[in-house]
Amino acid sequence: MAIVHDGAAPLAHGFHSVARGDLAAVVTALEMRAMPQALRRPVAEPDVPVQLVRWSGCDPARYRLLYQRVGAPWLWWSRLALDDAALVAILHHPAVELYAVTDRARVEIGILELDFRVAGACEIAFFGFVPKATGQGFGKWLMRRALQRAWTRGDAVPVSRVWVHTCTLDDARAASFYASQGFVPGARFVEVFRDPRLAGLLPADAAPLHPLIVD
């Protein structure tokens, strides 16, 4: 998700109407400008019952299945709106790295996507776990692995910025988790989009915390 400030004036204080069938979310971009000191010191890897598996040349259908299993509770939709050609153009790009987190039974329980397409930067584009795998401490392990890769990829232009975004539709703990890992909140935006449940991208019973309003 590329967040671009288009120079538009900030919203005025108060309530603002959202068209019926649309959703609005406050998006916060967080960044770090230097590798955390903790990553500069070798540490023993924690004994976790999961592993990180690179998905090179991933099939679109396989990707969408994991993306939806992780993201449906938070109304992730952007990748579901892409056709196969557009999705493959991203996933198979040499500057995009896609990983699955698997458990001991080799079942996918998490996703990590790193986007290096902007020179000198890495976006942690997608980061998360299926509901049954949350709250077990895997997030810190995965973030360490993500940051190690983000800061040490050997491109011609060294990475000087790693960033991630979250929004008010995500897990309420997301922003504080990123801050605890060294990210600093920066820009904030309001995104308005068609409810993906009404658009047929997600089932109607997805994300019950966010009521579905039908015409």
VOGU-3710 file (C-alpha; in Angstrom, 3 decimals, decimal comma):
1> maivhdgaap> 0,000/0,000/0,000  1,720/3,175/-1,167  0,591/6,118/0,938  1,041/9,378/-0,913  0,196/12,811/0,432  -1,495/14,584/-2,456  -1,377/18,020/-0,882  -5,086/18,085/-0,092  -6,180/20,181/2,876  -6,674/18,278/6,141
11> lahgfhsvar> -10,234/17,436/7,112  -11,957/19,976/9,289  -12,863/19,010/12,844  -16,256/17,395/13,283  -18,260/14,674/11,591  -18,006/13,925/7,870  -20,511/11,907/5,895  -19,425/8,637/4,310  -21,459/7,314/1,405  -23,683/4,358/2,155
21> gdlaavvtal> -21,776/1,184/1,402  -18,377/2,811/2,011  -16,034/2,534/4,973  -13,567/5,055/6,359  -10,391/4,237/8,255  -7,686/6,373/9,814  -4,352/5,110/8,484  -1,145/5,698/10,430  2,244/5,248/8,784  5,127/4,364/11,118
31> emrampqalr> 8,798/4,308/10,202  12,328/3,770/11,432  15,383/5,438/9,935  18,147/3,247/11,349  18,604/-0,364/12,277  17,698/-0,930/15,949  20,717/-1,553/18,149  19,222/-4,862/19,261  19,563/-6,173/15,714  23,265/-5,319/15,633
41> rpvaepdvpv> 23,988/-7,845/18,394  23,781/-11,583/17,753  21,181/-13,266/19,937  20,045/-16,828/20,256  16,939/-17,499/18,200  13,941/-18,218/20,423  12,631/-21,773/20,366  9,351/-21,244/18,565  7,229/-23,941/16,928  7,025/-21,987/13,666
51> qlvrwsgcdp> 9,272/-21,247/10,729  9,524/-18,700/7,947  9,230/-20,069/4,419  9,988/-18,013/1,297  7,216/-18,196/-1,300  8,963/-17,455/-4,579  6,790/-17,420/-7,692  3,687/-17,894/-5,566  0,444/-18,889/-7,277  -2,203/-16,118/-6,968
61> aryrllyqrv> -4,868/-18,478/-5,626  -2,550/-19,760/-2,897  -1,633/-16,218/-1,933  -5,236/-15,033/-1,784  -6,189/-17,934/0,476  -3,515/-17,074/3,073  -4,092/-13,333/2,686  -7,788/-13,792/3,426  -7,233/-16,221/6,308  -4,980/-13,651/7,985
71> gapwlwwsrl> -6,695/-10,456/6,940  -10,436/-11,105/6,774  -11,012/-10,263/10,479  -9,482/-6,829/9,769  -11,115/-6,321/6,363  -7,930/-6,599/4,331  -9,147/-6,253/0,778  -6,678/-4,458/-1,508  -4,999/-7,586/-2,903  -8,333/-9,363/-3,336
81> alddaalvai> -9,413/-6,635/-5,744  -6,540/-7,383/-8,151  -6,823/-9,776/-11,061  -4,227/-12,517/-11,506  -1,999/-10,502/-13,836  -1,842/-7,483/-11,532  -1,227/-9,654/-8,475  1,520/-11,669/-10,165  3,200/-8,446/-11,280  3,637/-7,582/-7,598
91> lhhpavelya> 4,341/-10,980/-6,085  6,847/-12,037/-8,747  8,661/-8,702/-8,812  12,337/-9,224/-7,901  12,127/-6,438/-5,305  9,195/-8,048/-3,452  9,779/-10,844/-0,955  6,868/-12,978/0,224  7,063/-15,364/3,170  4,621/-17,677/4,910
101> vtdrarveig> 4,861/-18,595/8,572  4,178/-22,304/9,010  3,598/-24,405/12,111  5,081/-27,819/12,863  2,449/-29,453/10,689  3,558/-27,162/7,832  0,225/-25,354/7,878  0,427/-21,672/6,974  -0,496/-19,498/9,956  1,053/-16,133/9,087
111> ileldfrvag> 2,232/-13,868/6,294  5,109/-11,450/5,779  5,560/-9,356/2,662  8,524/-7,027/2,177  8,479/-4,471/-0,632  11,818/-3,007/-1,752  10,543/-1,487/-5,009  11,319/2,056/-3,839  15,100/2,466/-3,798  16,486/2,921/-0,311
121> aceiaffgfv> 13,274/1,885/1,423  11,503/-1,222/2,599  7,799/-1,356/3,255  6,528/-4,126/5,476  3,492/-4,379/3,252  1,677/-7,195/5,060  2,404/-8,699/8,456  0,065/-10,853/10,483  -1,209/-14,193/11,707  -4,415/-16,170/11,509
131> pkatgqgfgk> -6,577/-15,627/14,626  -5,625/-18,905/16,328  -1,912/-17,996/16,185  -2,169/-14,542/17,768  -1,249/-13,826/21,380  1,503/-16,450/21,483  4,526/-14,177/21,122  5,121/-15,010/17,475  4,778/-11,346/16,461  8,059/-10,281/18,076
141> wlmrralqra> 9,861/-13,221/16,493  8,468/-12,428/13,053  9,204/-8,711/13,346  12,826/-9,427/14,245  13,139/-11,626/11,169  11,432/-8,971/9,039  13,717/-6,178/10,236  16,842/-8,279/9,861  15,966/-8,848/6,213  14,767/-5,283/5,637
151> wtrgdavpvs> 17,987/-3,704/6,875  20,477/-6,165/5,383  19,233/-6,822/1,861  22,275/-6,226/-0,305  20,963/-3,903/-2,996  22,973/-1,203/-4,733  21,120/1,442/-2,706  21,251/0,657/1,036  17,969/0,809/2,912  17,637/3,966/4,980
161> rvwvhtctld> 13,926/3,749/5,792  11,730/0,869/6,874  8,053/1,598/7,252  4,722/-0,022/7,938  1,149/1,150/8,191  -1,855/0,245/10,268  -5,400/1,549/10,451  -8,390/1,754/12,747  -9,835/-1,432/11,218  -6,796/-3,433/12,362
171> daraasfyas> -6,194/-5,100/15,696  -6,224/-2,331/18,314  -2,820/-3,528/19,545  -1,077/-3,085/16,181  0,131/0,509/16,528  1,502/-0,002/20,036  3,219/-3,210/18,940  4,980/-1,438/16,065  6,003/1,383/18,379  7,443/-1,138/20,845
181> qgfvpgarfv> 9,578/-2,545/18,034  11,136/0,848/17,280  8,777/2,379/14,728  7,826/6,036/15,110  4,361/7,235/14,051  4,479/9,746/11,232  1,859/10,666/8,659  -1,834/10,033/9,181  -4,545/9,818/6,537  -8,215/8,972/6,162
191> evfrdprlag> -8,944/6,285/3,567  -12,464/5,862/2,203  -13,305/2,733/0,216  -16,165/0,446/-0,756  -16,957/-2,087/1,961  -15,245/-5,243/0,623  -18,109/-7,381/1,914  -20,560/-5,480/-0,277  -18,097/-5,656/-3,168  -18,051/-9,453/-2,892
201> llpadaaplh> -14,376/-9,608/-1,929  -15,037/-10,923/1,585  -17,943/-12,852/3,112  -20,721/-10,857/4,732  -19,893/-12,265/8,181  -16,242/-11,139/8,086  -15,037/-8,643/10,714  -18,136/-8,579/12,956  -16,555/-5,776/15,003  -17,262/-3,502/12,032
211> plivd> -21,011/-3,646/11,323  -22,062/-4,223/7,756  -24,580/-1,597/6,621  -26,617/-2,661/3,617  -28,854/-0,551/1,423
//
